[in-house]
Amino acid sequence: MTRLFNEPTDFADELIAGFVAANRAHVRPVSGGVVRATRSEPGTVALVVGGGSGHYPAFGGLVGAGLAHGAAMGNLFASPSTQQVLSVARAAEHGGGVLLSYGNYAGDVLNFDAAEAELRAAGIDARTVTVTDDISSAPAAERHKRRGIAGDLVVFKVAGAAAEAGYDLDEVERVATLANERTRSFGVAFTGCTLPGADEPLFTVPAGRMAVGLGIHGEPGIGEADIPTADGLAELFVTRLLAELPDGVDAPTGRRAAVILNGLGSVKYEELYVVYGGIARRLEEAGVEIVEPEVGEFCTSFDMAGASLTLVWLDEELETLWAAPADAPGYRKGSLPPREAVEADPEPQTSSEAVMAPASEDSRRAAARVSAALDATAAVIDAHVDELGRIDAVAGDGDHGIGMQRGATAARRAARDAHDAGAGAGTVLVRAADAWSDRAGGTSGALWGVMLRALGTRIGDEVAPDAATLALGAREALDGIRA
């Protein structure tokens, strides 16, 4: 496949710029993501979603009337940073509180949870509903551990429609939780996807075989099988999903369900429709009444060849919210009246842009050593970025090397700038922490941010740190990671 990009380092930044340029009627840019370009009623709950890039129309394509109010967009397959989530949430919030919703992945949980805590500390009521629809990723008894895949669309659509209808934050959280509890998905892939700049796909599937139950980043599934016919794939999807019904749904007969057949990136619409014919027939034979089905691409995995099926077991309220109109760049349903455009507000200052604290000469000398240590760290990561990615790809999405490189480079630059401006050792570390977390995103970005910030906070800028202070800072960094 022809590659347009050799380096993925600033992929999200370029994506946001181009996406906004093409969709100015719907979205406007903020640091790390997009928010609606149209005005919402004061006091409306703001739905903020997000995750890594590479899944379009998730997540920026789902920002618009009747859907999300903002989306934090990380780099390819890397969660947005805490700073990105905060930036989007503050720009999207307009008096009714914020509901954060995203797929249940470690990096997203770390960064969105940290953002939720900061929002609450600032007096903004914030809640979270993670999406856990992928039945292959954990047993039914541990549903809270499951990944979020194409069920993202369901939870976002229901929550966005509820906010549009004037539900308060408690009620938006309730229906979003209910939508997640009643949504089940299952996916397969015939080929893996390849990140820009990578020489090999994240995973491979032997010729004539398909990966069964894998994640949208290429995380391992539950096995392999021979590639079936389109009708055979329809049978696999329906059989697997009807084998696990949500609480309160005793049997499929007589039930109403929304159905989403989702292409993962390279399967063409004509092929999806052929598969959907078999799905519809089997669901109808099982006594399921299909409500407003969707066939297309709703949560992709870059150029992966594969598909997933999602069933949403509806009650009257969920059906009303699922059927409500929406108008976003990547998803439209029904019609909505024109909305008034809103002017962009200046973005609030981040913690890393705060006024620099005075520093002693001893602390400034120590800051030079901190900066040199970060230079050395970044150099080692640069030398081993491919190996870090290879190790990660064994069980994950293969982006760890890229994320570490991006974070370390940003931290080194921030540390140098702070040192050159006369900062002490503590401030240099805190600035590096914010930069690493912000630019790396993902799980590693959040953890390095926690480590460096804890150490910098303990060291401070007043005196040169001694061994006891460094040891205590290291202990607090470890405690932060464990927490």
C-alpha positions as CSV (number, residue, x, y, z in Angstrom):
1,M,0.0,0.0,0.0
2,T,1.3,3.5,-0.9
3,R,2.2,5.5,2.2
4,L,1.7,9.3,2.3
5,F,3.5,9.7,5.6
6,N,7.0,8.6,6.5
7,E,6.9,9.9,10.1
8,P,3.9,9.7,12.4
9,T,5.3,12.1,15.0
10,D,2.8,15.0,14.5
11,F,0.1,13.0,12.8
12,A,-2.7,14.2,15.1
13,D,-1.8,17.9,14.7
14,E,-1.9,17.6,11.0
15,L,-5.0,15.6,11.0
16,I,-6.9,18.1,13.2
17,A,-5.8,21.0,11.0
18,G,-7.0,19.3,7.8
19,F,-10.1,17.9,9.4
20,V,-11.2,21.3,10.6
21,A,-10.4,22.9,7.3
22,A,-12.8,20.5,5.6
23,N,-15.6,20.7,8.3
24,R,-15.7,24.3,9.4
25,A,-19.5,24.3,9.6
26,H,-19.3,21.6,12.3
27,V,-16.1,21.9,14.3
28,R,-13.5,24.3,15.4
29,P,-10.0,23.5,16.7
30,V,-8.7,23.6,20.2
31,S,-5.4,22.4,21.5
32,G,-5.4,18.6,21.1
33,G,-8.8,18.2,19.5
34,V,-12.0,19.8,18.2
35,V,-15.2,21.2,19.6
36,R,-18.5,22.1,18.0
37,A,-18.5,25.2,15.8
38,T,-22.2,25.9,16.7
39,R,-23.7,27.2,19.9
40,S,-25.5,24.9,22.4
41,E,-28.1,26.0,24.9
42,P,-26.6,27.3,28.2
43,G,-26.7,24.7,30.9
44,T,-26.5,21.8,28.4
45,V,-24.4,18.8,29.5
46,A,-21.2,18.7,27.4
47,L,-20.3,15.2,26.0
48,V,-16.6,15.0,25.4
49,V,-15.2,11.8,23.7
50,G,-11.9,10.8,22.5
51,G,-9.1,8.4,21.8
52,G,-6.3,7.7,19.4
53,S,-6.4,8.7,15.8
54,G,-6.7,6.1,13.1
55,H,-10.3,5.2,13.9
56,Y,-12.2,7.7,11.8
57,P,-15.0,8.7,12.1
58,A,-14.3,8.1,15.7
59,F,-13.6,10.5,17.3
60,G,-13.5,13.9,15.7
61,G,-16.1,12.9,13.1
62,L,-18.7,12.4,15.8
63,V,-18.6,16.0,17.0
64,G,-21.8,17.9,16.1
65,A,-25.4,18.6,16.9
66,G,-27.1,15.6,18.6
67,L,-23.7,13.9,19.2
68,A,-20.5,14.9,21.0
69,H,-19.6,18.5,21.9
70,G,-15.9,17.9,21.7
71,A,-13.3,15.2,20.9
72,A,-9.8,14.9,22.2
73,M,-7.7,13.3,19.5
74,G,-4.4,11.5,20.3
75,N,-1.8,10.4,17.9
76,L,-2.2,7.2,15.9
77,F,-3.5,4.5,18.3
78,A,-2.3,6.6,21.3
79,S,-4.7,8.1,23.8
80,P,-4.9,11.8,24.1
81,S,-3.0,13.3,27.0
82,T,-4.6,14.7,30.1
83,Q,-3.8,18.2,28.9
84,Q,-5.6,17.5,25.6
85,V,-8.7,16.2,27.4
86,L,-8.8,19.2,29.7
87,S,-8.4,21.6,26.8
88,V,-11.3,20.1,24.9
89,A,-13.5,19.8,28.0
90,R,-13.0,23.4,29.1
91,A,-13.8,24.6,25.6
92,A,-16.9,22.4,25.3
93,E,-18.4,23.0,28.7
94,H,-21.2,25.5,29.1
95,G,-22.7,25.2,32.5
96,G,-24.2,21.7,32.7
97,G,-21.2,19.7,33.5
98,V,-19.2,17.3,31.4
99,L,-19.6,13.6,30.6
100,L,-16.4,12.0,29.4
101,S,-16.8,8.8,27.3
102,Y,-14.3,6.7,25.5
103,G,-13.2,3.1,24.9
104,N,-11.9,1.1,27.8
105,Y,-8.1,1.2,27.2
106,A,-5.4,1.8,29.8
107,G,-4.0,5.0,28.4
108,D,-7.4,6.5,27.9
109,V,-8.5,5.6,31.4
110,L,-5.3,7.1,32.9
111,N,-5.6,10.4,31.0
112,F,-9.3,10.9,31.1
113,D,-9.5,10.0,34.8
114,A,-6.8,12.6,35.5
115,A,-8.6,15.2,33.5
116,E,-11.9,14.4,35.3
117,A,-10.2,14.9,38.7
118,E,-8.8,18.3,37.5
119,L,-12.2,19.4,36.2
120,R,-13.8,18.6,39.5
121,A,-11.0,20.4,41.4
122,A,-11.8,23.4,39.3
123,G,-15.5,23.3,40.2
124,I,-16.8,21.6,37.0
125,D,-18.9,18.6,37.6
126,A,-17.5,15.7,35.5
127,R,-18.5,12.1,35.1
128,T,-17.2,9.1,33.1
129,V,-18.8,6.3,31.1
130,T,-16.3,3.9,29.5
131,V,-17.4,1.8,26.6
132,T,-17.0,-2.0,27.1
133,D,-18.8,-3.7,24.2
134,D,-16.2,-6.1,22.9
135,I,-17.4,-9.6,24.1
136,S,-14.1,-11.3,23.0
137,S,-11.9,-9.3,25.3
138,A,-13.1,-10.5,28.7
139,P,-15.7,-13.0,30.0
140,A,-19.2,-11.8,30.8
141,A,-18.4,-12.0,34.6
142,E,-15.7,-9.3,34.0
143,R,-17.5,-7.1,31.6
144,H,-15.9,-4.0,33.1
145,K,-12.6,-5.2,31.7
146,R,-13.7,-5.3,28.1
147,R,-12.5,-3.1,25.3
148,G,-14.6,-0.5,23.6
149,I,-14.9,-0.9,19.8
150,A,-17.8,0.1,17.5
151,G,-20.1,0.3,20.5
152,D,-18.5,3.7,21.0
153,L,-21.0,5.1,18.5
154,V,-24.0,3.7,20.4
155,V,-23.0,5.2,23.8
156,F,-22.0,8.6,22.2
157,K,-25.2,8.8,20.2
158,V,-27.4,8.0,23.1
159,A,-25.6,10.4,25.5
160,G,-25.5,13.2,22.8
161,A,-29.2,12.9,22.1
162,A,-30.0,12.9,25.8
163,A,-27.9,16.1,26.3
164,E,-29.6,17.6,23.2
165,A,-33.0,16.8,24.8
166,G,-32.1,18.7,28.0
167,Y,-31.3,15.8,30.3
168,D,-29.2,16.9,33.3
169,L,-25.8,15.3,34.0
170,D,-27.1,12.6,36.3
171,E,-29.6,11.5,33.6
172,V,-27.1,11.7,30.7
173,E,-24.7,9.5,32.7
174,R,-27.6,7.1,33.5
175,V,-28.7,6.5,29.8
176,A,-25.1,6.4,28.6
177,T,-24.4,3.6,31.2
178,L,-27.6,1.8,30.1
179,A,-26.6,2.0,26.5
180,N,-23.2,0.5,27.2
181,E,-24.7,-2.3,29.3
182,R,-27.1,-3.2,26.5
183,T,-24.5,-3.2,23.7
184,R,-22.4,-6.2,22.5
185,S,-19.9,-6.3,19.6
186,F,-17.7,-8.9,18.0
187,G,-15.1,-8.5,15.3
188,V,-12.7,-10.3,12.9
189,A,-9.8,-9.2,10.6
190,F,-8.3,-10.7,7.5
191,T,-5.2,-8.5,7.5
192,G,-3.4,-6.2,10.0
193,C,-2.9,-2.5,9.7
194,T,0.4,-0.7,9.2
195,L,1.1,2.6,11.0
196,P,2.8,5.4,9.0
197,G,6.5,5.1,9.2
198,A,6.4,1.4,10.1
199,D,7.9,-1.2,7.8
200,E,5.6,-4.1,8.9
201,P,1.9,-4.4,9.9
202,L,1.1,-4.6,13.6
203,F,0.1,-8.2,13.1
204,T,-0.3,-10.6,10.2
205,V,-2.8,-13.3,9.4
206,P,-1.9,-16.4,7.4
207,A,-3.2,-16.6,3.9
208,G,-6.8,-18.0,3.9
209,R,-7.3,-17.4,7.6
210,M,-8.9,-14.6,9.7
211,A,-8.2,-13.4,13.3
212,V,-11.2,-13.8,15.4
213,G,-12.2,-11.4,18.2
214,L,-9.2,-9.1,17.9
215,G,-9.1,-5.4,19.1
216,I,-9.2,-2.3,16.9
217,H,-5.5,-1.7,17.4
218,G,-4.6,-5.3,16.5
219,E,-4.5,-6.6,20.0
220,P,-4.7,-10.4,20.0
221,G,-8.0,-12.0,19.7
222,I,-9.3,-15.4,20.8
223,G,-8.0,-17.4,17.8
224,E,-7.9,-17.9,14.1
225,A,-10.3,-19.6,11.7
226,D,-10.5,-20.2,7.9
227,I,-12.0,-17.3,6.0
228,P,-15.7,-18.2,5.6
229,T,-18.1,-17.1,2.9
230,A,-20.0,-13.9,3.4
231,D,-22.9,-15.9,4.7
232,G,-20.7,-17.9,7.0
233,L,-19.3,-14.7,8.5
234,A,-22.9,-13.5,9.1
235,E,-23.6,-16.7,10.9
236,L,-20.5,-16.4,13.0
237,F,-21.3,-12.8,14.0
238,V,-25.0,-13.5,14.9
239,T,-24.3,-16.8,16.7
240,R,-21.6,-15.2,18.9
241,L,-23.7,-12.2,19.8
242,L,-26.9,-14.1,20.5
243,A,-25.0,-16.4,22.8
244,E,-24.6,-13.5,25.3
245,L,-27.6,-11.4,26.1
246,P,-27.6,-8.4,28.5
247,D,-29.3,-8.5,31.8
248,G,-33.0,-8.1,31.4
249,V,-33.0,-9.6,27.9
250,D,-34.0,-13.3,28.5
251,A,-34.4,-14.2,24.8
252,P,-34.0,-12.5,21.5
253,T,-37.5,-13.4,20.4
254,G,-39.8,-10.3,20.4
255,R,-36.9,-7.9,21.2
256,R,-36.0,-4.8,19.3
257,A,-32.3,-4.2,18.5
258,A,-30.3,-1.6,16.7
259,V,-27.7,-3.3,14.5
260,I,-24.3,-1.9,13.3
261,L,-22.2,-3.7,10.8
262,N,-18.9,-1.8,10.9
263,G,-16.0,-1.9,8.4
264,L,-12.6,-1.7,10.0
265,G,-10.9,0.2,7.1
266,S,-10.4,-1.8,3.9
267,V,-13.5,-3.9,3.5
268,K,-15.7,-2.2,0.9
269,Y,-19.3,-1.1,1.4
270,E,-20.5,-3.6,-1.2
271,E,-18.9,-6.4,0.7
272,L,-20.4,-5.2,4.0
273,Y,-23.9,-5.1,2.4
274,V,-23.5,-8.7,1.2
275,V,-22.6,-9.8,4.8
276,Y,-25.4,-7.7,6.2
277,G,-28.0,-9.6,4.2
278,G,-27.1,-12.8,6.0
279,I,-27.1,-11.0,9.4
280,A,-30.6,-9.5,8.9
281,R,-32.0,-12.8,7.8
282,R,-30.6,-14.7,10.8
283,L,-31.7,-12.0,13.3
284,E,-35.2,-12.1,11.9
285,E,-35.3,-15.9,12.1
286,A,-34.3,-15.5,15.8
287,G,-37.3,-13.2,16.3
288,V,-35.3,-10.0,16.6
289,E,-37.0,-6.8,15.2
290,I,-34.2,-4.7,13.7
291,V,-34.4,-0.9,14.4
292,E,-32.6,1.6,12.2
293,P,-29.6,-0.5,11.2
294,E,-26.3,1.0,10.2
295,V,-23.8,-0.4,7.6
296,G,-20.6,1.4,7.0
297,E,-17.4,2.6,8.7
298,F,-18.0,4.0,12.2
299,C,-14.9,2.9,14.2
300,T,-12.1,1.9,11.9
301,S,-8.5,0.7,12.4
302,F,-6.5,2.6,9.8
303,D,-6.2,0.2,6.9
304,M,-7.2,-3.0,8.6
305,A,-9.3,-5.4,6.5
306,G,-12.0,-6.6,8.8
307,A,-15.5,-6.0,10.2
308,S,-17.4,-6.1,13.4
309,L,-21.1,-6.6,14.3
310,T,-22.8,-4.6,17.1
311,L,-26.2,-5.3,18.6
312,V,-27.9,-2.8,20.9
313,W,-30.9,-4.3,22.8
314,L,-33.3,-1.4,23.0
315,D,-35.9,-0.2,25.5
316,E,-38.3,2.6,24.7
317,E,-36.0,5.3,25.9
318,L,-32.9,4.0,24.2
319,E,-34.8,3.6,21.0
320,T,-36.0,7.2,21.1
321,L,-32.4,8.5,21.7
322,W,-30.9,6.2,19.1
323,A,-33.4,7.4,16.5
324,A,-33.0,11.1,17.4
325,P,-31.4,13.3,14.7
326,A,-27.7,14.1,14.6
327,D,-25.5,16.1,12.3
328,A,-21.7,15.5,12.6
329,P,-19.1,15.2,9.9
330,G,-18.9,11.4,10.1
331,Y,-22.5,10.6,11.1
332,R,-25.8,12.1,10.1
333,K,-29.4,11.0,10.9
334,G,-32.7,12.9,10.4
335,S,-32.6,16.7,10.2
336,L,-31.9,19.5,12.6
337,P,-32.6,23.2,12.3
338,P,-29.6,25.5,11.5
339,R,-27.4,26.4,14.5
340,E,-25.7,29.7,15.3
341,A,-22.0,29.7,14.9
342,V,-19.9,30.4,18.0
343,E,-16.8,32.5,18.1
344,A,-13.7,30.7,19.6
345,D,-12.8,31.8,23.1
346,P,-9.1,32.1,24.1
347,E,-7.8,28.9,25.6
348,P,-7.0,28.9,29.3
349,Q,-3.3,28.8,30.4
350,T,-2.0,25.3,31.1
351,S,-0.1,24.4,34.2
352,S,3.2,24.2,32.2
353,E,2.7,27.8,31.1
354,A,2.4,29.1,34.6
355,V,4.7,31.8,35.9
356,M,8.1,30.4,36.7
357,A,9.0,30.2,40.4
358,P,12.2,31.9,41.7
359,A,15.1,29.4,41.9
360,S,18.3,29.4,43.9
361,E,21.7,29.2,42.2
362,D,22.2,25.7,43.6
363,S,18.9,24.5,42.1
364,R,19.7,26.1,38.8
365,R,23.0,24.1,38.7
366,A,21.1,21.0,39.5
367,A,18.7,21.8,36.7
368,A,21.5,21.6,34.2
369,R,22.1,18.0,35.3
370,V,18.4,17.2,35.0
371,S,18.4,18.6,31.5
372,A,21.4,16.6,30.6
373,A,19.8,13.4,32.0
374,L,16.7,14.0,29.8
375,D,19.0,14.5,26.8
376,A,20.6,11.1,27.5
377,T,17.2,9.5,28.0
378,A,15.9,10.8,24.7
379,A,19.1,9.6,22.9
380,V,18.7,6.0,24.2
381,I,15.0,6.0,23.2
382,D,15.9,7.3,19.7
383,A,18.4,4.5,19.3
384,H,15.9,1.8,20.3
385,V,12.6,3.1,19.1
386,D,12.0,0.3,16.6
387,E,12.7,-2.4,19.2
388,L,10.3,-0.8,21.7
389,G,7.6,-0.9,19.0
390,R,8.4,-4.5,18.2
391,I,8.1,-5.6,21.8
392,D,4.8,-3.7,22.2
393,A,3.4,-5.2,19.0
394,V,3.7,-8.7,20.5
395,A,0.6,-8.1,22.7
396,G,-0.5,-4.5,21.9
397,D,-0.7,-2.0,19.2
398,G,3.0,-1.4,18.4
399,D,3.1,2.3,19.1
400,H,5.1,2.3,22.3
401,G,8.4,3.2,20.6
402,I,6.8,6.1,18.7
403,G,5.1,7.3,21.9
404,M,8.2,7.2,24.0
405,Q,10.2,9.0,21.3
406,R,7.6,11.7,21.0
407,G,7.4,12.2,24.7
408,A,11.1,12.1,25.4
409,T,11.8,14.6,22.6
410,A,9.2,17.0,23.9
411,A,10.5,16.6,27.5
412,R,14.1,17.3,26.5
413,R,13.0,20.4,24.6
414,A,10.8,21.7,27.5
415,A,13.6,21.0,30.0
416,R,16.2,22.9,27.9
417,D,13.8,25.9,27.5
418,A,13.1,26.0,31.2
419,H,16.7,25.7,32.1
420,D,17.7,28.4,29.6
421,A,15.1,30.7,31.2
422,G,16.6,30.3,34.6
423,A,14.3,27.6,36.2
424,G,15.3,25.4,39.1
425,A,15.5,21.6,39.0
426,G,12.0,21.1,40.3
427,T,10.4,23.4,37.6
428,V,12.5,21.8,34.9
429,L,11.2,18.4,35.8
430,V,7.6,19.6,36.1
431,R,7.8,21.3,32.7
432,A,9.3,18.1,31.2
433,A,6.5,16.1,32.8
434,D,3.8,18.2,31.2
435,A,5.5,18.0,27.8
436,W,6.1,14.3,27.9
437,S,2.6,13.5,29.0
438,D,1.1,15.9,26.4
439,R,3.1,14.9,23.4
440,A,3.3,11.1,24.1
441,G,-0.3,10.6,25.1
442,G,-1.1,6.9,25.8
443,T,-0.3,4.9,28.9
444,S,3.4,5.6,28.8
445,G,2.9,9.4,28.5
446,A,0.6,9.4,31.5
447,L,3.0,7.3,33.6
448,W,6.1,9.4,32.7
449,G,4.2,12.5,33.5
450,V,3.3,11.1,36.9
451,M,6.9,10.1,37.6
452,L,8.6,13.3,36.5
453,R,6.0,15.6,38.2
454,A,6.2,13.8,41.5
455,L,10.0,14.0,41.5
456,G,10.0,17.6,40.4
457,T,7.4,18.6,43.1
458,R,9.5,16.9,45.8
459,I,12.8,18.5,44.7
460,G,11.5,22.0,44.3
461,D,13.6,25.1,43.3
462,E,14.9,26.3,46.6
463,V,18.0,24.1,47.3
464,A,20.2,21.6,45.5
465,P,18.5,18.2,46.0
466,D,20.4,15.8,48.2
467,A,20.3,12.0,48.2
468,A,17.5,11.7,50.7
469,T,15.3,14.1,48.8
470,L,15.9,12.3,45.6
471,A,15.0,8.9,47.2
472,L,11.8,10.4,48.6
473,G,10.9,11.8,45.2
474,A,11.5,8.4,43.6
475,R,9.3,6.8,46.2
476,E,6.5,9.3,45.5
477,A,6.9,8.7,41.8
478,L,6.5,5.0,42.3
479,D,3.5,5.6,44.6
480,G,1.9,7.8,41.9
481,I,2.3,5.0,39.3
482,R,0.8,2.4,41.6
483,A,-2.1,4.7,42.4
